Amino acid sequence: MNDTPWHELEAVPNPEPGRSYSIDIAIPEFTCVCPRTGLPDFATIRIHYVPEKSIVELKTLKYYILNYRNMGIFHEAVTNKILDDIKAAVLPREIEVVGDFHPRGGIKSVITARWPEKSDRTENSA
């Protein structure tokens, strides 16, 4: 278990709260650990959000992401947790987090979590 204290995300005021714009963040060196095998998992995490009153402060985001380095967590869980934590910190109008994980054992996964939820099934089943 990692004894490093958990770093919290910090929100700072949106410099343009009256304007609708998007923020795209890429984290190409994300790492966590497979909870089944203990082997490292590597990914690019992409965060896309439309801010409301606040934005995420990038230094705290960096340290927040480092918390996962030695954590045993599934791809699906970590992608959704990052979305939930950023959403709770900055209360954006909308947010999408993509975990693009490197292949391991011949399997590659890309996990996409978004809020508000948009169902692809509903759009394609007309």
N, C-alpha and C positions, 0 to 999 in steps of 0.2 A: 504494500500500500504506500502511496505517496504521502510523505509527511509535510510537503510544502503547503503553506496556507492557500486556501482557495482565493483567487483574485476575482473581485467583483467587477462587473461592467459599470462604467460611469457614463451618465448622460450629461451632455452640455447643451446649452440653448441653440436651437436652429437659427443660423444667421439670416435666413430668409423664410420665416414661417408663413408668409402670405403667398409664397410661390410654390407651385407643384413641380418638384424635380426629384430625380432619383439618385441614389447613391449606390455604387457598385464597388464591392470590396472583394479582392481575391487573396486567398491565403494558400500559396502553392506548396508549403512545407508542413502541412498538418500531419500530426502523428498521434495515434492512440494504440491500444493493444487489444488483440482479439481475446475476449474473455474465455474462450474454449481452449485455445492453443498456447496463449501467452506470446504469440508472435506479433511483431509490430505490423501495423496497418498504416499506409501512407495515402494521403489524399490531397486534392486541391479543394478547399472549401470556398464556394462563391456565395456572397451575400448581396442581395439586391433589395433595397427598400426605399419607400417614399416616406420621408420624415414628416412629422406633424410639428410639435413644439420643441422637440429635442433630437439630437443626433448622438451616435455612440462615439465616445472619445477613443481614438485609435490606439493609444498606448495601453489603456486598460483592456481593450480588445485583444491586443497582442499577448498580454499576460494571462488573460482569461483563456485563450486558446492553448497556451503552454500548460495549463492545468491538465489537459487531456493526454499529454505525452506518455505518462506511465499508467493511465487509467484503462482498465479492462471494460470495454463497452462496444456493443454492436454498432455497425454502420448506421442502421436505421435509427437507433436510439440517440446517437451523438448528433446526427443531423437535426432531428426534431428537438433535442435539448438546446442546441445552439439557437434555433429559431425561437423557442419559448423564452430563453433567457434574454435575447436581444429585444424581443417584443415586450417583455416585462420592463426592461430598462428604459426604452425610448418611446414606447407606445406609437409605432409608426402607422401611417394610413394603410400600408400593405408591406408585406415582407415575403421574400422567397430565399431559402437556403438550399444550396446544392452541394452534396458531398460526392465528389468524383474520385472514387477510390481506385488505387492502382491494382492491377490484377495480382491475385495470389492464388496459387493452386489452379491456375487456368481459368479463374472466374473473376470477372470485373463487375463492380456494381456502381451505379449512379443513383443516389437517393435525392429526391426533390421533395421538400416540405414547403408549404406556402400558407399564408394567412392574409386575408380571409380565404378560406378553402374554396377552390374552384374545382369542380369534378369534371374530369375529362370524359368520364362515362356518360354523364348527362348530356354533354355537348355532342357526343358521337352517336347517341342512341335515339335519334329523332326519326 
